[in-house]
Amino acid sequence: FVTGKCNHRCIMCPQPPITEEPNRTPFNLKLISLIDKNVCELGITGGEPTMIGDDLFTIIKQIQKCQPNAAISLLSNGVKFADREYAKKLALCKHFDLQIDVPIFSDIAKDHNKIVGAKTFYKTVQGLYNLALFHVQIGLRIVVHRKTYKRLPQLADFIFHNFPFVAQVAFLQMETTGIAKKNLDDLWIDPYDYNNELREAVLLLNNRGIRTYIYNAQLCILPEDIREYAV
């Protein structure tokens, strides 16, 4: 956990961002030095990890030094990587197995922007292209709720045509904590009620060769032919 700060205000965020905090990097560098050197994976999250600037790369390099065999999962909204030089710096870390997972919530810019609370759709798109330019492994994440479920098939088609280079796409059932809990009346839909849209989106992507997952889902409510994608 590198920062509680964030440049988005997502309407379903399970962890509300904070505006002021002490620099966590010295603590995290020490923490990494104490973690078992044989650990197989470490996650970097926030808030928005890129809010700490180049300290993010210092943390990645510390992991490379202390846990040389650990894969890294980096959760980011991708906006900062619209800066090509910043994306290049991530690539120059030359980590052997780093994946950045970036959320996208609609194929329509204004709908995505409304969900994240910022006019950043095209910066996120540019960030994805910059990361791909430098051969950084990318995953996409879609949180499913009342504001996103109807266009899941169209979003899947948009992803296939615009981001065929992504390593995976994950559909997430919403966590009902934090800001999401406050907005529950506007966001909640029973997962059973969006099975048709979810199924169409998952199969569309998988049939076109993009690895697809479903997170946080109960197998008993999923259609049988997409249960294999639930992890």
N, C-alpha and C positions, 0 to 999 in steps of 0.2 A: 504494500500500500504506500504509494509514493507521495500522494497529495490528496487533500479533500477539495481542492479548488477545481472548478470546471468552467469552460466557456459556453456550455449549453445548460439549459434548464428544462430537461425532458419531462414531459407531463407524467411519465410512468417510472421515473427514476426511483429505484429502491433505496438509494442512499443520497439524501439531499446534500448538495454541495455547500461548502463553507467559503467565506471570503478571506479570512485571515487565519494564518497558522504559522508556527515556527518551521524553519527549514528541516525537513525530515531526512534529507540525504545523508548527513553524517551518521545518524542512527541506523539507516538502512544499510549503509556500507559496513558498519559493524555487525549488524544482524546477518548479512550475507556471509561474513567471515566465520560465523558460528554455526552455520547450517552444514549438515553432513555433506562432504564433498562428493559422495556417491549418489546424491539425489538425482532423479531422472527428469524432473520438470519443475520449473518455477514460473509463477505468474506475476506479471507487473500490472498493477491496476490503480485506480483512484476512485473518485475524481477523474480528472483527465491528466494522464501521465505527462503529456507534452507541455503542461503548464510549468514544469520545472526546467524547461529549456534544455541546455546541453548536459545538465546533471543526469538526464535520462540515459545518456550514452555512457556516463561514468558508472552508473549502476549496472548497465549491461556488461561493461568491461570487467567490473568486479565479479559478476557472476561467471564470466568466462574464466577468470583467474581462480576463483574458489570452488566452482562447480563445473569443471570443464566438460562434463558429459551431460549437463542438464539442458534440455530443450527449454525455450522461453516462449510463453504465451503473453502477448502484450495487448491489453484492451485499450483502444483509443477511438475517439470519434473521427480521426483522420484529418481534421481541419488544418492543423499545423503543417501537415505534409503537402499542402498546396504550395508551400515554400519549397522549391526544388532543392535548394541547398540543405535544408533540414532533412529532407527525405534521403539525400545523398549521404549525410552523416550517419543515418541509421544503417544504410547499406555498408558503409565503410567500417562499421563495427565487425563485419565479416563473421557473424555468428553462424555456426553450422546448422542450427535448427531453430529459427525464430519465426513465429507467425504473428502477424498483427491482425487482430479481429476488429472490424469496423462496422458500426451499425448503419443501416439504411432502411428507411421506413416507408418510402413510397417512390413510385416512378414519377410522381408529380412534385415539382420543387416546392410549391407553396404548401402542400400537405406535409411533406417532410419537415419543412421549416417550422410549421405550426407545432408539430410534435416535439421538436428539439428546442423550441423557444428562441431560435436565432436564424438569421437568413444566411445559412451556410451550406445549403445543398450543393451548390456548384463548387464550393471550396472542398467539400468532401469528395466530390467526383474527381476534381483535379488532383487531390491528394492520392486517390487510388491510382490514377494514371502515373503520377510521379513515382509512387512506390513500385509499380509494375515496371517502370522504365529502368529502375535499379535492381530489378529481380528480387524484390522482397516478397516473401510468401504472405499472401493475404487471405483472410477469411471474412465473410460478411455475416452479419447477425441481424435478424428481424424479430423484434418483440411483437407478439400478436395480441391485439386487444381490439376494442370496438372501433377505434379510429384507423386500424390498419388491415383488418381481416378481409374486407370486401375486395381489395385490389391485390391480394396475394398472387393470383395467377398472372396479372399484368406486371407486377413487380418482378416475378420470376422470369418472365419473358424479357423484361428490360435488362435484368442482370445478365442473361445469356447473351444478348446482343451487344451490350456495352462493356461487360467485364468478364469475358470468357476465360480470362487468365487467372481468376481466383481459384484458390486451392479447395475451398469448401464454402457452403452456405448453410447456416443454422437458423432454424425457426424456433423461437423461445416462447414458451408460455410465460405470461407476465407474473412477476413476483409482486405480491400485494402488500408491500411495505413502503415506508418512506413517502415520497410524493405520490406514488401510485395509490397508496391507501387513502390519501386525502382526495384524490380524483376518482375514486372507485366507482361512484355512481355514473360517471361519464365514460369510463373505460371498460368496465367489466362486461364480459360476455362469456357464457359457459363454453369451455373449450369444445364440448360436443357439438355446439351450434355452428362452429366454423370448420367442421371436418371436411366439407366439400371443397371449400376454397384451399384449405391446407393440403389436402390430398392432391388437387390439381397442380398446385405450385411445386410440391415435392417431386411428383412424378415428371413434371415438365423438365425440371432441372436435371434430375437423375437420368432421364431418358436421353438427355443431350450431353451426357458425360461429365456433369458437374457434381462432385461429391456433396451429398446433402444429409443433414441431420435434423432431428427434432429434439429439443432440450426441455426438461422439466415436465414432460408429458406422462400421464398415466396410460399404460398400455390398454387397460380395459375400455377406454373411451375412444381409442384410435381405430380407424378402419383397419382391418386385418392386413390389407396389402401394403400399408405403410408403417406397420409396427417395427419392421426391421430397421427403419431409419431412426428410431428412438434410442437415445443413449443416456 
